């Protein structure tokens, strides 16, 4: 079933009906961006921060009164954001080609801007594991045009995935992607899911999510294709407590079981780039459409902060 003219829940497998009620509807909370990305939920302050990349700013939505304000401008064309286990903002920046952390006092420190003496491409998305390590993807989108960054030469030998260990050391953990993009851990952190959106720059390139097993000291193995997009790209995503993947697509949000079967969709009238769980119970899915921020309540919960 689809609620209200192409916007709302679409059931593919009957089990999806258990994740919402018929009266729940998608809300558009704000509009006015060029390309929304990287939502991150701050539980203590009851607000959401996200990136409006081409406008070189980060926005802030306040749950207490519904107001929207500019959180940071310029933002160095920030893209993906998350919240670490200490409640600090971790961001990927295209312009400066780095991953940063905003401390509680507002100061910004650089976590990574190079690997083996060469500048990173343009960090895209980021997650933090329970041991404090920070994992991020590094495609070249931010240095390919001046629209979401600045045209610059590629210094790395490709587009890869990296891990910053709790002591600050940086390792390359995956090097067989075309354009690594969104990433998220399974609830028990046994698996790391990573999107590859290489079809944007390679004919017949990948438009899928891969699943890796996470070993000791962050070593990855496996990496088989978990799900392939049937509508545009699987860009950014988050995972609920049952291991279901809620991922962006050209038609909204796809909900995929841990076995790779799509069970339903949330139809959104814009291309969706990223999502995150938030709210007091982490049962509110925040959705970054192209120009707008949406939300919808679901009968499940996100597994991690931000």
KARARA-V342432 format. One record per residue. N is the residue number from 1. RES is the residue in one small letter. SS is DSSP state (@ for helix, = for strand, . for the rest). OMEGA is omega in degrees with one decimal (999 if undefined). NEAR is the number of other C-alpha atoms within 8 Angstrom. Layout:
BEGIN
n = <N & N>
res = <RES & RES>
ss = <SS & SS>
omega = <OMEGA & OMEGA>
near = <NEAR & NEAR>
END
This chain:
BEGIN
n = <1 & 2 & 3 & 4 & 5 & 6 & 7 & 8 & 9 & 10 & 11 & 12 & 13 & 14 & 15 & 16 & 17 & 18 & 19 & 20 & 21 & 22 & 23 & 24 & 25 & 26 & 27 & 28 & 29 & 30 & 31 & 32 & 33 & 34 & 35 & 36 & 37 & 38 & 39 & 40 & 41 & 42 & 43 & 44 & 45 & 46 & 47 & 48 & 49 & 50 & 51 & 52 & 53 & 54 & 55 & 56 & 57 & 58 & 59 & 60 & 61 & 62 & 63 & 64 & 65 & 66 & 67 & 68 & 69 & 70 & 71 & 72 & 73 & 74 & 75 & 76 & 77 & 78 & 79 & 80 & 81 & 82 & 83 & 84 & 85 & 86 & 87 & 88 & 89 & 90 & 91 & 92 & 93 & 94 & 95 & 96 & 97 & 98 & 99 & 100 & 101 & 102 & 103 & 104 & 105 & 106 & 107 & 108 & 109 & 110 & 111 & 112 & 113 & 114 & 115 & 116 & 117 & 118 & 119 & 120 & 121 & 122 & 123 & 124 & 125 & 126 & 127 & 128 & 129 & 130 & 131 & 132 & 133 & 134 & 135 & 136 & 137 & 138 & 139 & 140 & 141 & 142 & 143 & 144 & 145 & 146 & 147 & 148 & 149 & 150 & 151 & 152 & 153 & 154 & 155 & 156 & 157 & 158 & 159 & 160 & 161 & 162 & 163 & 164 & 165 & 166 & 167 & 168 & 169 & 170 & 171 & 172 & 173 & 174 & 175 & 176 & 177 & 178 & 179 & 180 & 181 & 182 & 183 & 184 & 185 & 186 & 187 & 188 & 189 & 190 & 191 & 192 & 193 & 194 & 195 & 196 & 197 & 198 & 199 & 200 & 201 & 202 & 203 & 204 & 205 & 206 & 207 & 208 & 209 & 210 & 211 & 212 & 213 & 214 & 215 & 216 & 217 & 218 & 219 & 220 & 221 & 222 & 223 & 224 & 225 & 226 & 227 & 228 & 229 & 230 & 231 & 232 & 233 & 234 & 235 & 236 & 237 & 238 & 239 & 240 & 241 & 242 & 243 & 244 & 245 & 246 & 247 & 248 & 249 & 250 & 251 & 252 & 253 & 254 & 255 & 256 & 257 & 258 & 259 & 260 & 261 & 262 & 263 & 264 & 265 & 266 & 267 & 268 & 269 & 270 & 271 & 272 & 273 & 274 & 275 & 276 & 277 & 278 & 279 & 280 & 281 & 282 & 283 & 284 & 285 & 286 & 287 & 288 & 289 & 290 & 291 & 292 & 293 & 294 & 295 & 296 & 297 & 298 & 299 & 300 & 301 & 302 & 303 & 304 & 305 & 306>
res = <x & x & x & x & x & x & x & x & x & x & x & x & x & x & x & x & x & x & x & x & x & x & x & x & x & x & x & x & x & x & x & x & x & x & x & x & x & x & x & x & x & x & x & x & x & x & x & x & x & x & x & x & x & x & x & x & x & x & x & x & x & x & x & x & x & x & x & x & x & x & x & x & x & x & x & x & x & x & x & x & x & x & x & x & x & x & x & x & x & x & x & x & x & x & x & x & x & x & x & x & x & x & x & x & x & x & x & x & x & x & x & x & x & x & x & x & x & x & x & x & x & x & x & x & x & x & x & x & x & x & x & x & x & x & x & x & x & x & x & x & x & x & x & x & x & x & x & x & x & x & x & x & x & x & x & x & x & x & x & x & x & x & x & x & x & x & x & x & x & x & x & x & x & x & x & x & x & x & x & x & x & x & x & x & x & x & x & x & x & x & x & x & x & x & x & x & x & x & x & x & x & x & x & x & x & x & x & x & x & x & x & x & x & x & x & x & x & x & x & x & x & x & x & x & x & x & x & x & x & x & x & x & x & x & x & x & x & x & x & x & x & x & x & x & x & x & x & x & x & x & x & x & x & x & x & x & x & x & x & x & x & x & x & x & x & x & x & x & x & x & x & x & x & x & x & x & x & x & x & x & x & x & x & x & x & x & x & x & x & x & x & x & x & x & x & x & x & x & x & x & x & x & x & x & x & x>
ss = <. & . & . & . & . & . & . & = & = & = & = & . & . & @ & @ & @ & @ & @ & @ & . & . & . & . & . & . & . & = & = & = & = & = & . & . & . & . & = & = & = & = & = & = & = & . & . & . & . & = & = & = & = & = & = & @ & @ & @ & . & = & = & = & = & = & = & . & . & . & . & . & = & = & = & = & = & = & . & . & . & . & = & = & = & = & = & = & . & . & . & . & . & = & = & = & = & = & . & . & . & . & = & = & = & = & = & . & . & . & . & . & = & = & = & = & = & . & = & = & . & . & = & = & . & . & . & . & . & . & = & = & = & . & . & . & . & . & = & = & = & = & = & . & . & @ & @ & @ & @ & . & . & . & . & . & . & . & . & . & . & . & . & . & . & . & = & = & = & = & = & . & . & . & . & . & = & = & = & = & = & . & . & . & . & . & = & = & = & = & = & = & . & . & . & . & . & = & = & = & = & = & = & . & @ & @ & @ & . & . & . & . & . & . & . & = & = & = & = & = & = & = & . & @ & @ & @ & . & = & = & = & = & = & = & = & = & = & . & . & . & . & . & . & . & . & = & = & = & = & . & . & . & . & = & = & = & = & = & . & . & = & = & = & = & = & . & . & . & . & . & = & = & = & = & = & = & . & . & . & . & = & = & = & = & = & = & = & . & . & . & . & . & = & = & = & = & = & = & . & . & = & = & = & = & = & = & . & . & . & . & = & . & . & . & .>
omega = <176.7 & -178.5 & 172.9 & 167.4 & 173.6 & 177.6 & -179.7 & -172.8 & 174.5 & -177.1 & 172.4 & 173.6 & -173.0 & -179.7 & 179.9 & 179.9 & -179.3 & -175.7 & 177.2 & 175.0 & -176.5 & -177.0 & 179.6 & -178.2 & 176.1 & 178.2 & 170.0 & -174.8 & -176.7 & 172.7 & -179.3 & 179.5 & 171.2 & 177.1 & -177.8 & 179.5 & 164.2 & 178.5 & 178.1 & -175.0 & 177.8 & -172.6 & -176.1 & -179.1 & -178.7 & 177.7 & 179.9 & 173.4 & 175.2 & -177.4 & 167.1 & -163.2 & -175.6 & 177.7 & 174.5 & -179.0 & 170.7 & -176.8 & -178.4 & 175.4 & -176.3 & -178.7 & -174.6 & -178.7 & 178.1 & -177.9 & 176.9 & 179.6 & 175.5 & 179.7 & -179.0 & 175.1 & -4.5 & -176.4 & -173.5 & -178.5 & 179.4 & 177.6 & -176.4 & 177.4 & 171.1 & 179.7 & -180.0 & -172.9 & 174.9 & 177.1 & 179.6 & -180.0 & 173.9 & -171.8 & 170.4 & -177.1 & 179.0 & -171.3 & -178.4 & 175.3 & -173.6 & 170.6 & -177.4 & 173.1 & 175.7 & -177.7 & -178.5 & 178.8 & 177.9 & 178.3 & -177.5 & 177.6 & -179.4 & 177.7 & 179.6 & 172.9 & 179.7 & 174.1 & -178.2 & 174.0 & -179.8 & -177.7 & 172.3 & 178.9 & 176.2 & -178.0 & -167.5 & -178.1 & -168.9 & 173.3 & 179.4 & 179.5 & -175.0 & 178.2 & 178.2 & 177.8 & -175.9 & -176.0 & -179.2 & 177.8 & -172.8 & 173.1 & -178.3 & -174.8 & -175.4 & 177.7 & -179.4 & 179.5 & 175.6 & -177.4 & -179.5 & -178.9 & -179.4 & 179.7 & -179.6 & 177.6 & 175.8 & 177.9 & 174.9 & -177.9 & 179.5 & -178.7 & -167.3 & 177.5 & -173.5 & 175.9 & 172.9 & -178.0 & -176.4 & 178.2 & 176.6 & 177.0 & -176.8 & 176.6 & 170.4 & -174.7 & 176.5 & -175.3 & -177.9 & 177.1 & 171.0 & 176.3 & 178.6 & -172.5 & -177.3 & 177.6 & 179.8 & 178.2 & 168.2 & -176.4 & -179.9 & 179.7 & 173.5 & -176.8 & 172.0 & 177.9 & -178.9 & 177.9 & 171.0 & -178.2 & -176.1 & 179.4 & 178.8 & -176.6 & -178.8 & -180.0 & -176.2 & 177.5 & -175.7 & 172.6 & -170.9 & 173.1 & 176.0 & 179.4 & 179.7 & 169.0 & -178.4 & -178.7 & -178.3 & 179.1 & 173.9 & 178.3 & -179.7 & 174.9 & -177.6 & 179.5 & 178.3 & 179.8 & 179.9 & -179.6 & 177.7 & -176.2 & 174.5 & -179.6 & -179.4 & -174.4 & 164.2 & -173.6 & 179.4 & -175.2 & 172.5 & -173.1 & -178.8 & -172.9 & 177.9 & 178.1 & 177.1 & 179.4 & 175.4 & -169.7 & 176.9 & 175.0 & 180.0 & -177.1 & -179.3 & -177.9 & 174.7 & 176.1 & -172.7 & 177.8 & 177.6 & 177.2 & 176.5 & -178.9 & 175.5 & -177.8 & 179.9 & -178.6 & 164.6 & -178.1 & 178.1 & -175.8 & 175.7 & 171.5 & -180.0 & -178.9 & -173.7 & 179.8 & 167.8 & 175.1 & 178.2 & -173.9 & -175.2 & -177.2 & -173.4 & 178.6 & 176.6 & -179.1 & 175.7 & -170.0 & 176.5 & 170.6 & -176.4 & -176.3 & -167.5 & 172.7 & 179.5 & 170.9 & 176.0 & 176.9 & 178.2 & -178.2 & 171.7 & -175.5 & 172.3 & -173.5 & -174.8 & 176.2 & 173.0 & 999>
near = <5 & 11 & 11 & 6 & 5 & 9 & 12 & 12 & 11 & 11 & 12 & 9 & 8 & 8 & 7 & 11 & 8 & 8 & 9 & 10 & 7 & 5 & 4 & 8 & 8 & 9 & 7 & 9 & 9 & 8 & 8 & 6 & 10 & 10 & 11 & 17 & 14 & 15 & 18 & 12 & 16 & 14 & 10 & 4 & 5 & 12 & 11 & 12 & 13 & 13 & 18 & 17 & 15 & 11 & 8 & 14 & 17 & 16 & 13 & 12 & 11 & 11 & 9 & 5 & 5 & 8 & 7 & 9 & 7 & 9 & 9 & 8 & 8 & 8 & 10 & 11 & 17 & 16 & 16 & 14 & 15 & 16 & 15 & 12 & 9 & 5 & 7 & 11 & 11 & 13 & 14 & 17 & 18 & 19 & 13 & 8 & 14 & 15 & 13 & 13 & 12 & 12 & 10 & 6 & 5 & 6 & 7 & 8 & 8 & 9 & 10 & 10 & 11 & 9 & 10 & 4 & 5 & 8 & 10 & 13 & 15 & 17 & 16 & 15 & 17 & 16 & 10 & 12 & 10 & 6 & 5 & 10 & 11 & 12 & 12 & 13 & 16 & 17 & 16 & 11 & 8 & 16 & 17 & 10 & 10 & 9 & 6 & 14 & 14 & 12 & 9 & 6 & 5 & 9 & 8 & 10 & 5 & 8 & 15 & 15 & 13 & 13 & 13 & 14 & 11 & 9 & 5 & 7 & 7 & 10 & 8 & 9 & 11 & 9 & 9 & 5 & 10 & 12 & 12 & 16 & 15 & 15 & 16 & 11 & 12 & 11 & 11 & 6 & 9 & 10 & 11 & 13 & 12 & 12 & 15 & 17 & 16 & 13 & 10 & 7 & 6 & 7 & 6 & 5 & 11 & 9 & 14 & 14 & 13 & 13 & 13 & 12 & 11 & 12 & 9 & 5 & 4 & 8 & 8 & 11 & 8 & 7 & 9 & 7 & 9 & 10 & 9 & 9 & 10 & 4 & 7 & 9 & 11 & 17 & 14 & 15 & 15 & 13 & 15 & 13 & 10 & 6 & 10 & 11 & 13 & 13 & 15 & 16 & 16 & 10 & 12 & 15 & 13 & 14 & 12 & 14 & 11 & 8 & 6 & 8 & 8 & 10 & 14 & 13 & 12 & 11 & 13 & 13 & 8 & 10 & 11 & 15 & 14 & 16 & 16 & 14 & 14 & 16 & 10 & 7 & 7 & 11 & 14 & 13 & 13 & 13 & 13 & 16 & 17 & 12 & 12 & 13 & 13 & 13 & 12 & 11 & 10 & 10 & 8 & 8 & 12 & 14 & 9 & 4 & 12 & 12>
END
